[in-house]
């Protein structure tokens, strides 16, 4: 278990997104997280390299997995946590995001983990506080620890972090999805190709420009497809997305028939292909029960990997 990772330069201060994260940092975080998995799974005793450190979880938008996962990760490492939730904070009285973060930082916390519905919110507060900021999902922008945990679960199931020649299908409400963006940045950084699948309103052609400015040796491509049945036989992983009704997503009555991954439709995947979903699932809409809970599903692995990834990120950010 890596007890000491050091912040080497400004590029490792904060974790705000995966768009600009170099491949070496991505691989380092995945390697560190993989080494921490036995602790998460209870097979190895936990050390306490972050004993005496205090991490503030600012969750101004609802969460189950990410908030509990960051708390478990911090406590596994010996750190203490303090939670500020949207409904009980003075944000409900109109206090700004920056003022909220500056006040919490002024109490001497060692890091801020931020979930908010403002796209770019974590970038904003990182300019106003002196402690590390970790983006736990900001609006429709990015969800970097979700992207990392998706890659950890996927690469462990494949057996390599080199995704060259692999295709990851990301299906559903891509236009509203910070999960899709972070997963696409990470998967293509590892050499994989991503195909965004869904109706044109959720998967506009403009998404093919997502990687503009990022072209580099070995990076995979992204493309758009509106026909799930045509794409399925070519996928190594089928990542299904939640329809984000709270962000204004609207579906037509034929959405489940066109884009829901039923057991019958999952049979069109290659035998080795896996099924993923970030949660929370709208069962019967994005996935049926048999597919969500079946042998191809990595969904619970994703959750377990999430704790290890967040431990690795906390160690990186707190220089322990
Ligand atoms: N995947 C995810 O971010 O879930 P929560 O919204 O429950 O944290």
py3Dmol code that shows the C-alpha trace and the ligand (Angstrom):
import py3Dmol

protein = """\
ATOM      1  CA  UNK A   1       0.000   0.000   0.000  1.00  0.00           C
ATOM      2  CA  UNK A   2       1.559   3.347  -1.011  1.00  0.00           C
ATOM      3  CA  UNK A   3       1.681   5.369   2.191  1.00  0.00           C
ATOM      4  CA  UNK A   4       3.526   8.283   0.697  1.00  0.00           C
ATOM      5  CA  UNK A   5       2.723  10.041  -2.566  1.00  0.00           C
ATOM      6  CA  UNK A   6       4.015  13.539  -3.035  1.00  0.00           C
ATOM      7  CA  UNK A   7       2.563  16.522  -4.842  1.00  0.00           C
ATOM      8  CA  UNK A   8       5.280  17.186  -7.380  1.00  0.00           C
ATOM      9  CA  UNK A   9       4.006  20.269  -9.174  1.00  0.00           C
ATOM     10  CA  UNK A  10       1.021  22.458  -9.842  1.00  0.00           C
ATOM     11  CA  UNK A  11      -0.563  19.944 -12.198  1.00  0.00           C
ATOM     12  CA  UNK A  12      -1.281  17.582  -9.301  1.00  0.00           C
ATOM     13  CA  UNK A  13      -2.734  20.295  -7.068  1.00  0.00           C
ATOM     14  CA  UNK A  14      -6.499  19.765  -7.008  1.00  0.00           C
ATOM     15  CA  UNK A  15      -8.391  17.169  -9.024  1.00  0.00           C
ATOM     16  CA  UNK A  16     -10.883  19.218 -11.005  1.00  0.00           C
ATOM     17  CA  UNK A  17     -11.323  17.094 -14.115  1.00  0.00           C
ATOM     18  CA  UNK A  18      -9.714  14.473 -16.331  1.00  0.00           C
ATOM     19  CA  UNK A  19      -9.658  16.463 -19.581  1.00  0.00           C
ATOM     20  CA  UNK A  20      -6.116  17.740 -19.082  1.00  0.00           C
ATOM     21  CA  UNK A  21      -4.755  14.984 -16.857  1.00  0.00           C
ATOM     22  CA  UNK A  22      -1.589  13.497 -18.367  1.00  0.00           C
ATOM     23  CA  UNK A  23      -1.531   9.758 -19.010  1.00  0.00           C
ATOM     24  CA  UNK A  24       1.237   9.278 -16.417  1.00  0.00           C
ATOM     25  CA  UNK A  25      -0.883  10.832 -13.657  1.00  0.00           C
ATOM     26  CA  UNK A  26      -3.935   8.811 -14.697  1.00  0.00           C
ATOM     27  CA  UNK A  27      -1.933   5.579 -14.681  1.00  0.00           C
ATOM     28  CA  UNK A  28      -0.349   6.498 -11.342  1.00  0.00           C
ATOM     29  CA  UNK A  29      -3.729   7.050  -9.715  1.00  0.00           C
ATOM     30  CA  UNK A  30      -5.086   3.797 -11.168  1.00  0.00           C
ATOM     31  CA  UNK A  31      -2.023   1.898  -9.963  1.00  0.00           C
ATOM     32  CA  UNK A  32      -2.259   3.416  -6.500  1.00  0.00           C
ATOM     33  CA  UNK A  33      -5.988   2.643  -6.322  1.00  0.00           C
ATOM     34  CA  UNK A  34      -5.428  -0.954  -7.461  1.00  0.00           C
ATOM     35  CA  UNK A  35      -2.906  -1.396  -4.629  1.00  0.00           C
ATOM     36  CA  UNK A  36      -5.442  -0.034  -2.149  1.00  0.00           C
ATOM     37  CA  UNK A  37      -8.282  -2.357  -3.220  1.00  0.00           C
ATOM     38  CA  UNK A  38      -7.304  -5.139  -0.748  1.00  0.00           C
ATOM     39  CA  UNK A  39      -7.805  -2.626   2.066  1.00  0.00           C
ATOM     40  CA  UNK A  40     -11.250  -1.716   0.748  1.00  0.00           C
ATOM     41  CA  UNK A  41     -12.145  -5.389   0.389  1.00  0.00           C
ATOM     42  CA  UNK A  42     -10.978  -6.150   3.940  1.00  0.00           C
ATOM     43  CA  UNK A  43      -8.148  -8.458   2.859  1.00  0.00           C
ATOM     44  CA  UNK A  44      -5.438  -6.140   4.242  1.00  0.00           C
ATOM     45  CA  UNK A  45      -5.310  -4.053   7.370  1.00  0.00           C
ATOM     46  CA  UNK A  46      -5.709  -0.344   6.850  1.00  0.00           C
ATOM     47  CA  UNK A  47      -2.876   2.009   7.771  1.00  0.00           C
ATOM     48  CA  UNK A  48      -3.642   5.575   8.840  1.00  0.00           C
ATOM     49  CA  UNK A  49      -1.371   7.851   6.794  1.00  0.00           C
ATOM     50  CA  UNK A  50      -3.871  10.725   6.945  1.00  0.00           C
ATOM     51  CA  UNK A  51      -4.335  10.630  10.723  1.00  0.00           C
ATOM     52  CA  UNK A  52      -4.878  14.151  12.011  1.00  0.00           C
ATOM     53  CA  UNK A  53      -6.094  15.451   8.649  1.00  0.00           C
ATOM     54  CA  UNK A  54      -9.592  16.879   8.192  1.00  0.00           C
ATOM     55  CA  UNK A  55     -11.502  16.685   4.920  1.00  0.00           C
ATOM     56  CA  UNK A  56     -14.616  18.772   4.260  1.00  0.00           C
ATOM     57  CA  UNK A  57     -17.280  17.151   2.096  1.00  0.00           C
ATOM     58  CA  UNK A  58     -19.311  20.011   0.593  1.00  0.00           C
ATOM     59  CA  UNK A  59     -22.219  18.229  -1.037  1.00  0.00           C
ATOM     60  CA  UNK A  60     -24.513  20.969  -2.241  1.00  0.00           C
ATOM     61  CA  UNK A  61     -26.289  18.505  -4.557  1.00  0.00           C
ATOM     62  CA  UNK A  62     -27.606  15.072  -3.512  1.00  0.00           C
ATOM     63  CA  UNK A  63     -25.396  12.003  -3.573  1.00  0.00           C
ATOM     64  CA  UNK A  64     -25.319   8.469  -2.209  1.00  0.00           C
ATOM     65  CA  UNK A  65     -22.264   6.753  -3.720  1.00  0.00           C
ATOM     66  CA  UNK A  66     -19.816   9.634  -4.016  1.00  0.00           C
ATOM     67  CA  UNK A  67     -20.375  11.148  -0.574  1.00  0.00           C
ATOM     68  CA  UNK A  68     -20.299   7.870   1.326  1.00  0.00           C
ATOM     69  CA  UNK A  69     -17.355   6.686  -0.770  1.00  0.00           C
ATOM     70  CA  UNK A  70     -15.263   9.790   0.001  1.00  0.00           C
ATOM     71  CA  UNK A  71     -16.141   9.446   3.687  1.00  0.00           C
ATOM     72  CA  UNK A  72     -15.205   5.750   3.766  1.00  0.00           C
ATOM     73  CA  UNK A  73     -11.994   6.484   1.842  1.00  0.00           C
ATOM     74  CA  UNK A  74     -10.976   9.271   4.215  1.00  0.00           C
ATOM     75  CA  UNK A  75     -11.723   7.211   7.328  1.00  0.00           C
ATOM     76  CA  UNK A  76      -9.906   4.148   5.958  1.00  0.00           C
ATOM     77  CA  UNK A  77      -6.842   6.408   5.734  1.00  0.00           C
ATOM     78  CA  UNK A  78      -7.274   7.721   9.277  1.00  0.00           C
ATOM     79  CA  UNK A  79      -8.593  11.162   8.306  1.00  0.00           C
ATOM     80  CA  UNK A  80     -11.626  12.814   9.830  1.00  0.00           C
ATOM     81  CA  UNK A  81     -14.450  14.218   7.749  1.00  0.00           C
ATOM     82  CA  UNK A  82     -16.978  16.973   8.154  1.00  0.00           C
ATOM     83  CA  UNK A  83     -20.042  17.175   5.916  1.00  0.00           C
ATOM     84  CA  UNK A  84     -21.913  20.231   4.711  1.00  0.00           C
ATOM     85  CA  UNK A  85     -25.087  19.376   2.795  1.00  0.00           C
ATOM     86  CA  UNK A  86     -26.955  21.699   0.476  1.00  0.00           C
ATOM     87  CA  UNK A  87     -30.307  21.645   2.190  1.00  0.00           C
ATOM     88  CA  UNK A  88     -28.876  22.443   5.629  1.00  0.00           C
ATOM     89  CA  UNK A  89     -26.218  24.965   4.567  1.00  0.00           C
ATOM     90  CA  UNK A  90     -26.497  28.725   4.263  1.00  0.00           C
ATOM     91  CA  UNK A  91     -26.428  28.232   0.488  1.00  0.00           C
ATOM     92  CA  UNK A  92     -30.183  27.855   1.022  1.00  0.00           C
ATOM     93  CA  UNK A  93     -30.161  31.492   2.257  1.00  0.00           C
ATOM     94  CA  UNK A  94     -28.393  32.650  -0.877  1.00  0.00           C
ATOM     95  CA  UNK A  95     -24.740  32.424   0.182  1.00  0.00           C
ATOM     96  CA  UNK A  96     -22.559  32.031  -2.887  1.00  0.00           C
ATOM     97  CA  UNK A  97     -20.514  28.945  -3.692  1.00  0.00           C
ATOM     98  CA  UNK A  98     -17.273  30.905  -3.345  1.00  0.00           C
ATOM     99  CA  UNK A  99     -18.263  32.358   0.027  1.00  0.00           C
ATOM    100  CA  UNK A 100     -19.338  28.917   1.237  1.00  0.00           C
ATOM    101  CA  UNK A 101     -16.013  27.370   0.238  1.00  0.00           C
ATOM    102  CA  UNK A 102     -13.910  30.254   1.586  1.00  0.00           C
ATOM    103  CA  UNK A 103     -15.634  30.048   4.970  1.00  0.00           C
ATOM    104  CA  UNK A 104     -15.082  26.300   5.226  1.00  0.00           C
ATOM    105  CA  UNK A 105     -11.452  26.665   4.111  1.00  0.00           C
ATOM    106  CA  UNK A 106     -10.929  29.393   6.729  1.00  0.00           C
ATOM    107  CA  UNK A 107     -11.738  26.812   9.412  1.00  0.00           C
ATOM    108  CA  UNK A 108      -8.477  25.075   8.540  1.00  0.00           C
ATOM    109  CA  UNK A 109      -9.627  21.965   6.691  1.00  0.00           C
ATOM    110  CA  UNK A 110      -6.954  20.103   4.721  1.00  0.00           C
ATOM    111  CA  UNK A 111      -9.027  19.526   1.568  1.00  0.00           C
ATOM    112  CA  UNK A 112     -12.453  20.307   0.146  1.00  0.00           C
ATOM    113  CA  UNK A 113     -14.461  17.702  -1.763  1.00  0.00           C
ATOM    114  CA  UNK A 114     -17.149  19.541  -3.738  1.00  0.00           C
ATOM    115  CA  UNK A 115     -20.395  18.305  -5.336  1.00  0.00           C
ATOM    116  CA  UNK A 116     -22.457  21.132  -6.821  1.00  0.00           C
ATOM    117  CA  UNK A 117     -24.852  21.740  -9.683  1.00  0.00           C
ATOM    118  CA  UNK A 118     -22.849  24.620 -11.146  1.00  0.00           C
ATOM    119  CA  UNK A 119     -20.759  23.477 -14.106  1.00  0.00           C
ATOM    120  CA  UNK A 120     -17.211  24.628 -13.430  1.00  0.00           C
ATOM    121  CA  UNK A 121     -17.945  25.138  -9.721  1.00  0.00           C
ATOM    122  CA  UNK A 122     -14.852  23.267  -8.571  1.00  0.00           C
ATOM    123  CA  UNK A 123     -12.606  25.300 -10.905  1.00  0.00           C
ATOM    124  CA  UNK A 124     -14.165  28.456  -9.464  1.00  0.00           C
ATOM    125  CA  UNK A 125     -13.562  27.654  -5.811  1.00  0.00           C
ATOM    126  CA  UNK A 126     -10.052  26.315  -6.508  1.00  0.00           C
ATOM    127  CA  UNK A 127      -9.145  29.904  -7.421  1.00  0.00           C
ATOM    128  CA  UNK A 128     -10.354  31.176  -4.044  1.00  0.00           C
ATOM    129  CA  UNK A 129      -9.092  28.676  -1.437  1.00  0.00           C
ATOM    130  CA  UNK A 130      -5.582  27.591  -0.551  1.00  0.00           C
ATOM    131  CA  UNK A 131      -6.331  23.927   0.216  1.00  0.00           C
ATOM    132  CA  UNK A 132      -6.687  21.176  -2.424  1.00  0.00           C
ATOM    133  CA  UNK A 133     -10.097  20.933  -4.109  1.00  0.00           C
ATOM    134  CA  UNK A 134     -11.459  17.632  -5.396  1.00  0.00           C
ATOM    135  CA  UNK A 135     -14.357  17.765  -7.828  1.00  0.00           C
ATOM    136  CA  UNK A 136     -17.046  15.270  -6.786  1.00  0.00           C
ATOM    137  CA  UNK A 137     -19.287  16.196  -9.730  1.00  0.00           C
ATOM    138  CA  UNK A 138     -20.024  19.720 -10.948  1.00  0.00           C
ATOM    139  CA  UNK A 139     -23.148  20.245 -13.022  1.00  0.00           C
ATOM    140  CA  UNK A 140     -22.725  18.817 -16.505  1.00  0.00           C
ATOM    141  CA  UNK A 141     -18.965  19.431 -16.532  1.00  0.00           C
ATOM    142  CA  UNK A 142     -16.928  16.577 -15.008  1.00  0.00           C
ATOM    143  CA  UNK A 143     -16.938  13.878 -12.342  1.00  0.00           C
ATOM    144  CA  UNK A 144     -13.271  12.876 -12.325  1.00  0.00           C
ATOM    145  CA  UNK A 145     -13.280  10.296  -9.531  1.00  0.00           C
ATOM    146  CA  UNK A 146     -16.207   8.575 -11.295  1.00  0.00           C
ATOM    147  CA  UNK A 147     -14.138   8.490 -14.499  1.00  0.00           C
ATOM    148  CA  UNK A 148     -11.213   7.021 -12.581  1.00  0.00           C
ATOM    149  CA  UNK A 149     -13.316   4.381 -10.855  1.00  0.00           C
ATOM    150  CA  UNK A 150     -14.919   3.452 -14.170  1.00  0.00           C
ATOM    151  CA  UNK A 151     -11.452   2.945 -15.654  1.00  0.00           C
ATOM    152  CA  UNK A 152     -10.254   0.965 -12.642  1.00  0.00           C
ATOM    153  CA  UNK A 153     -13.237  -1.400 -12.804  1.00  0.00           C
ATOM    154  CA  UNK A 154     -12.961  -1.749 -16.589  1.00  0.00           C
ATOM    155  CA  UNK A 155      -9.188  -2.224 -16.802  1.00  0.00           C
ATOM    156  CA  UNK A 156      -9.225  -4.769 -13.975  1.00  0.00           C
ATOM    157  CA  UNK A 157     -11.889  -6.774 -15.798  1.00  0.00           C
ATOM    158  CA  UNK A 158      -9.897  -6.613 -19.055  1.00  0.00           C
ATOM    159  CA  UNK A 159      -6.544  -7.215 -17.376  1.00  0.00           C
ATOM    160  CA  UNK A 160      -4.661  -4.240 -18.830  1.00  0.00           C
ATOM    161  CA  UNK A 161      -4.666  -0.454 -18.615  1.00  0.00           C
ATOM    162  CA  UNK A 162      -3.974  -0.269 -22.363  1.00  0.00           C
ATOM    163  CA  UNK A 163      -7.377   0.201 -23.984  1.00  0.00           C
ATOM    164  CA  UNK A 164      -6.020   0.402 -27.553  1.00  0.00           C
ATOM    165  CA  UNK A 165      -8.344  -1.476 -29.870  1.00  0.00           C
ATOM    166  CA  UNK A 166     -11.195  -1.489 -27.332  1.00  0.00           C
ATOM    167  CA  UNK A 167     -14.485   0.328 -27.791  1.00  0.00           C
ATOM    168  CA  UNK A 168     -16.540   1.677 -24.915  1.00  0.00           C
ATOM    169  CA  UNK A 169     -20.152   2.515 -25.719  1.00  0.00           C
ATOM    170  CA  UNK A 170     -21.655   5.228 -23.521  1.00  0.00           C
ATOM    171  CA  UNK A 171     -25.415   5.191 -23.982  1.00  0.00           C
ATOM    172  CA  UNK A 172     -28.137   7.574 -22.919  1.00  0.00           C
ATOM    173  CA  UNK A 173     -28.321  11.140 -21.665  1.00  0.00           C
ATOM    174  CA  UNK A 174     -24.783  12.119 -22.672  1.00  0.00           C
ATOM    175  CA  UNK A 175     -25.544  15.796 -23.147  1.00  0.00           C
ATOM    176  CA  UNK A 176     -26.252  16.231 -19.417  1.00  0.00           C
ATOM    177  CA  UNK A 177     -23.615  13.786 -18.227  1.00  0.00           C
ATOM    178  CA  UNK A 178     -20.462  14.777 -16.357  1.00  0.00           C
ATOM    179  CA  UNK A 179     -19.888  11.018 -15.949  1.00  0.00           C
ATOM    180  CA  UNK A 180     -19.775  10.543 -19.729  1.00  0.00           C
ATOM    181  CA  UNK A 181     -17.301  13.379 -20.193  1.00  0.00           C
ATOM    182  CA  UNK A 182     -14.882  12.191 -17.522  1.00  0.00           C
ATOM    183  CA  UNK A 183     -15.137   8.576 -18.699  1.00  0.00           C
ATOM    184  CA  UNK A 184     -14.516   9.615 -22.309  1.00  0.00           C
ATOM    185  CA  UNK A 185     -11.466  11.709 -21.409  1.00  0.00           C
ATOM    186  CA  UNK A 186     -10.035   8.868 -19.329  1.00  0.00           C
ATOM    187  CA  UNK A 187     -10.838   6.007 -21.734  1.00  0.00           C
ATOM    188  CA  UNK A 188      -9.393   7.811 -24.758  1.00  0.00           C
ATOM    189  CA  UNK A 189      -6.333   8.837 -22.721  1.00  0.00           C
ATOM    190  CA  UNK A 190      -5.754   5.088 -22.163  1.00  0.00           C
ATOM    191  CA  UNK A 191      -6.056   4.511 -25.926  1.00  0.00           C
ATOM    192  CA  UNK A 192      -9.676   3.324 -26.121  1.00  0.00           C
ATOM    193  CA  UNK A 193     -12.321   4.521 -28.559  1.00  0.00           C
ATOM    194  CA  UNK A 194     -15.623   5.857 -27.263  1.00  0.00           C
ATOM    195  CA  UNK A 195     -18.945   5.803 -29.058  1.00  0.00           C
ATOM    196  CA  UNK A 196     -21.707   7.957 -27.616  1.00  0.00           C
ATOM    197  CA  UNK A 197     -25.078   6.322 -28.313  1.00  0.00           C
ATOM    198  CA  UNK A 198     -28.552   7.771 -27.942  1.00  0.00           C
ATOM    199  CA  UNK A 199     -31.219   9.893 -29.571  1.00  0.00           C
ATOM    200  CA  UNK A 200     -29.995  13.104 -31.269  1.00  0.00           C
ATOM    201  CA  UNK A 201     -31.402  15.283 -28.467  1.00  0.00           C
ATOM    202  CA  UNK A 202     -29.216  13.454 -25.938  1.00  0.00           C
ATOM    203  CA  UNK A 203     -26.302  12.698 -28.258  1.00  0.00           C
ATOM    204  CA  UNK A 204     -25.816  15.661 -30.604  1.00  0.00           C
ATOM    205  CA  UNK A 205     -23.247  15.418 -33.404  1.00  0.00           C
ATOM    206  CA  UNK A 206     -21.258  18.216 -31.722  1.00  0.00           C
ATOM    207  CA  UNK A 207     -20.035  15.663 -29.148  1.00  0.00           C
ATOM    208  CA  UNK A 208     -17.632  14.422 -31.818  1.00  0.00           C
ATOM    209  CA  UNK A 209     -15.653  17.586 -31.014  1.00  0.00           C
ATOM    210  CA  UNK A 210     -15.261  16.677 -27.332  1.00  0.00           C
ATOM    211  CA  UNK A 211     -11.569  15.904 -27.711  1.00  0.00           C
ATOM    212  CA  UNK A 212     -10.734  18.960 -29.839  1.00  0.00           C
ATOM    213  CA  UNK A 213      -7.395  20.304 -28.659  1.00  0.00           C
ATOM    214  CA  UNK A 214      -6.462  17.050 -26.934  1.00  0.00           C
ATOM    215  CA  UNK A 215      -5.146  15.060 -29.867  1.00  0.00           C
ATOM    216  CA  UNK A 216      -2.010  13.230 -28.792  1.00  0.00           C
ATOM    217  CA  UNK A 217      -0.123  10.120 -29.651  1.00  0.00           C
ATOM    218  CA  UNK A 218      -2.094   7.049 -28.683  1.00  0.00           C
ATOM    219  CA  UNK A 219      -5.314   8.836 -27.722  1.00  0.00           C
ATOM    220  CA  UNK A 220      -8.504   7.142 -28.898  1.00  0.00           C
ATOM    221  CA  UNK A 221     -11.394   8.763 -30.752  1.00  0.00           C
ATOM    222  CA  UNK A 222     -14.977   9.640 -29.930  1.00  0.00           C
ATOM    223  CA  UNK A 223     -17.879   9.295 -32.320  1.00  0.00           C
ATOM    224  CA  UNK A 224     -21.638   9.531 -32.197  1.00  0.00           C
ATOM    225  CA  UNK A 225     -24.183   6.819 -33.073  1.00  0.00           C
ATOM    226  CA  UNK A 226     -27.976   6.843 -32.791  1.00  0.00           C
ATOM    227  CA  UNK A 227     -28.510   3.098 -33.273  1.00  0.00           C
ATOM    228  CA  UNK A 228     -27.772   1.032 -30.146  1.00  0.00           C
ATOM    229  CA  UNK A 229     -28.548  -2.304 -31.834  1.00  0.00           C
ATOM    230  CA  UNK A 230     -26.011  -1.578 -34.576  1.00  0.00           C
ATOM    231  CA  UNK A 231     -23.331  -0.591 -32.064  1.00  0.00           C
ATOM    232  CA  UNK A 232     -23.702  -3.400 -29.508  1.00  0.00           C
ATOM    233  CA  UNK A 233     -21.857  -6.192 -31.397  1.00  0.00           C
ATOM    234  CA  UNK A 234     -18.751  -3.970 -31.591  1.00  0.00           C
ATOM    235  CA  UNK A 235     -18.497  -2.951 -27.926  1.00  0.00           C
ATOM    236  CA  UNK A 236     -16.101  -4.207 -25.269  1.00  0.00           C
ATOM    237  CA  UNK A 237     -18.019  -2.310 -22.593  1.00  0.00           C
ATOM    238  CA  UNK A 238     -21.570  -0.964 -22.550  1.00  0.00           C
ATOM    239  CA  UNK A 239     -21.752   1.935 -20.104  1.00  0.00           C
ATOM    240  CA  UNK A 240     -25.370   2.978 -19.591  1.00  0.00           C
ATOM    241  CA  UNK A 241     -26.197   6.459 -18.265  1.00  0.00           C
ATOM    242  CA  UNK A 242     -28.994   7.658 -16.056  1.00  0.00           C
ATOM    243  CA  UNK A 243     -31.609   9.845 -17.721  1.00  0.00           C
ATOM    244  CA  UNK A 244     -31.201  13.097 -15.757  1.00  0.00           C
ATOM    245  CA  UNK A 245     -34.781  14.289 -15.467  1.00  0.00           C
ATOM    246  CA  UNK A 246     -33.692  16.831 -12.832  1.00  0.00           C
ATOM    247  CA  UNK A 247     -31.565  18.580 -15.483  1.00  0.00           C
ATOM    248  CA  UNK A 248     -34.431  18.778 -17.937  1.00  0.00           C
ATOM    249  CA  UNK A 249     -33.963  15.544 -19.878  1.00  0.00           C
ATOM    250  CA  UNK A 250     -37.115  14.445 -21.681  1.00  0.00           C
ATOM    251  CA  UNK A 251     -37.726  11.077 -23.260  1.00  0.00           C
ATOM    252  CA  UNK A 252     -40.248   9.775 -25.743  1.00  0.00           C
ATOM    253  CA  UNK A 253     -42.295   6.661 -25.035  1.00  0.00           C
ATOM    254  CA  UNK A 254     -40.067   4.517 -27.225  1.00  0.00           C
ATOM    255  CA  UNK A 255     -36.863   5.382 -25.300  1.00  0.00           C
ATOM    256  CA  UNK A 256     -36.682   2.100 -23.311  1.00  0.00           C
ATOM    257  CA  UNK A 257     -37.380   0.076 -26.462  1.00  0.00           C
ATOM    258  CA  UNK A 258     -34.722   1.986 -28.422  1.00  0.00           C
ATOM    259  CA  UNK A 259     -32.028   2.566 -25.806  1.00  0.00           C
ATOM    260  CA  UNK A 260     -32.748   0.409 -22.761  1.00  0.00           C
ATOM    261  CA  UNK A 261     -30.298  -2.444 -22.222  1.00  0.00           C
ATOM    262  CA  UNK A 262     -32.538  -5.456 -21.704  1.00  0.00           C
ATOM    263  CA  UNK A 263     -31.207  -8.984 -21.313  1.00  0.00           C
ATOM    264  CA  UNK A 264     -32.332  -9.749 -24.873  1.00  0.00           C
ATOM    265  CA  UNK A 265     -30.440  -6.755 -26.192  1.00  0.00           C
ATOM    266  CA  UNK A 266     -27.355  -7.443 -24.033  1.00  0.00           C
ATOM    267  CA  UNK A 267     -27.150 -10.817 -25.808  1.00  0.00           C
ATOM    268  CA  UNK A 268     -26.071  -8.827 -28.884  1.00  0.00           C
ATOM    269  CA  UNK A 269     -22.852  -7.820 -27.101  1.00  0.00           C
ATOM    270  CA  UNK A 270     -19.713  -9.881 -27.677  1.00  0.00           C
ATOM    271  CA  UNK A 271     -19.398 -12.646 -25.078  1.00  0.00           C
ATOM    272  CA  UNK A 272     -16.549 -10.872 -23.248  1.00  0.00           C
ATOM    273  CA  UNK A 273     -18.222  -7.446 -23.065  1.00  0.00           C
ATOM    274  CA  UNK A 274     -19.126  -5.948 -19.703  1.00  0.00           C
ATOM    275  CA  UNK A 275     -22.022  -3.745 -18.591  1.00  0.00           C
ATOM    276  CA  UNK A 276     -21.499  -0.622 -16.478  1.00  0.00           C
ATOM    277  CA  UNK A 277     -23.651   2.101 -14.940  1.00  0.00           C
ATOM    278  CA  UNK A 278     -22.554   4.902 -12.570  1.00  0.00           C
ATOM    279  CA  UNK A 279     -25.743   4.785 -10.502  1.00  0.00           C
ATOM    280  CA  UNK A 280     -28.300   5.673  -9.451  1.00  0.00           C
ATOM    281  CA  UNK A 281     -30.111   3.413 -11.946  1.00  0.00           C
ATOM    282  CA  UNK A 282     -33.604   4.035 -13.248  1.00  0.00           C
ATOM    283  CA  UNK A 283     -34.369   0.317 -13.406  1.00  0.00           C
ATOM    284  CA  UNK A 284     -36.555  -0.652 -16.343  1.00  0.00           C
ATOM    285  CA  UNK A 285     -35.510   2.468 -18.225  1.00  0.00           C
ATOM    286  CA  UNK A 286     -31.743   2.292 -18.753  1.00  0.00           C
ATOM    287  CA  UNK A 287     -31.257  -1.319 -17.655  1.00  0.00           C
ATOM    288  CA  UNK A 288     -33.511  -4.203 -16.766  1.00  0.00           C
ATOM    289  CA  UNK A 289     -32.922  -6.106 -13.512  1.00  0.00           C
ATOM    290  CA  UNK A 290     -31.455  -9.155 -15.227  1.00  0.00           C
ATOM    291  CA  UNK A 291     -28.792  -7.047 -16.933  1.00  0.00           C
ATOM    292  CA  UNK A 292     -28.059  -4.765 -13.985  1.00  0.00           C
ATOM    293  CA  UNK A 293     -27.565  -7.699 -11.628  1.00  0.00           C
ATOM    294  CA  UNK A 294     -26.276 -10.295 -14.115  1.00  0.00           C
ATOM    295  CA  UNK A 295     -22.835 -11.837 -14.583  1.00  0.00           C
ATOM    296  CA  UNK A 296     -21.663  -9.204 -17.102  1.00  0.00           C
ATOM    297  CA  UNK A 297     -22.408  -6.357 -14.703  1.00  0.00           C
ATOM    298  CA  UNK A 298     -19.485  -4.433 -13.173  1.00  0.00           C
ATOM    299  CA  UNK A 299     -21.797  -2.086 -11.294  1.00  0.00           C
ATOM    300  CA  UNK A 300     -20.945  -3.210  -7.755  1.00  0.00           C
ATOM    301  CA  UNK A 301     -17.258  -3.489  -8.729  1.00  0.00           C
ATOM    302  CA  UNK A 302     -17.461   0.144  -9.814  1.00  0.00           C
ATOM    303  CA  UNK A 303     -18.704   1.089  -6.355  1.00  0.00           C
ATOM    304  CA  UNK A 304     -15.929  -0.848  -4.599  1.00  0.00           C
ATOM    305  CA  UNK A 305     -13.321   0.609  -6.954  1.00  0.00           C
ATOM    306  CA  UNK A 306     -14.685   4.052  -6.094  1.00  0.00           C
ATOM    307  CA  UNK A 307     -13.451   3.836  -2.517  1.00  0.00           C
ATOM    308  CA  UNK A 308      -9.967   2.780  -3.633  1.00  0.00           C
ATOM    309  CA  UNK A 309      -9.837   5.561  -6.232  1.00  0.00           C
ATOM    310  CA  UNK A 310     -10.870   8.166  -3.671  1.00  0.00           C
ATOM    311  CA  UNK A 311      -8.244   6.884  -1.236  1.00  0.00           C
ATOM    312  CA  UNK A 312      -5.623   7.242  -3.976  1.00  0.00           C
ATOM    313  CA  UNK A 313      -6.802  10.771  -4.800  1.00  0.00           C
ATOM    314  CA  UNK A 314      -6.800  11.845  -1.135  1.00  0.00           C
ATOM    315  CA  UNK A 315      -3.270  10.479  -0.716  1.00  0.00           C
ATOM    316  CA  UNK A 316      -2.142  12.324  -3.821  1.00  0.00           C
ATOM    317  CA  UNK A 317      -3.769  15.592  -2.798  1.00  0.00           C
ATOM    318  CA  UNK A 318      -2.704  15.525   0.831  1.00  0.00           C
ATOM    319  CA  UNK A 319       0.828  14.492  -0.038  1.00  0.00           C
ATOM    320  CA  UNK A 320       0.810  11.587   2.384  1.00  0.00           C
TER     321      UNK A 320
END
"""
ligand_1 = """\
8
LIG
N -22.382 7.913 -9.465
C -22.679 8.927 -8.614
O -22.086 10.008 -8.681
O -23.650 8.643 -7.716
P -24.163 9.643 -6.592
O -24.863 10.788 -7.269
O -25.074 8.824 -5.717
O -22.951 10.145 -5.836
"""
view = py3Dmol.view(width=600, height=400)
view.addModel(protein, "pdb")
view.setStyle({"model": 0}, {"cartoon": {"style": "trace"}})
view.addModel(ligand_1, "xyz")
view.setStyle({"model": 1}, {"stick": {}})
view.zoomTo()
view.show()
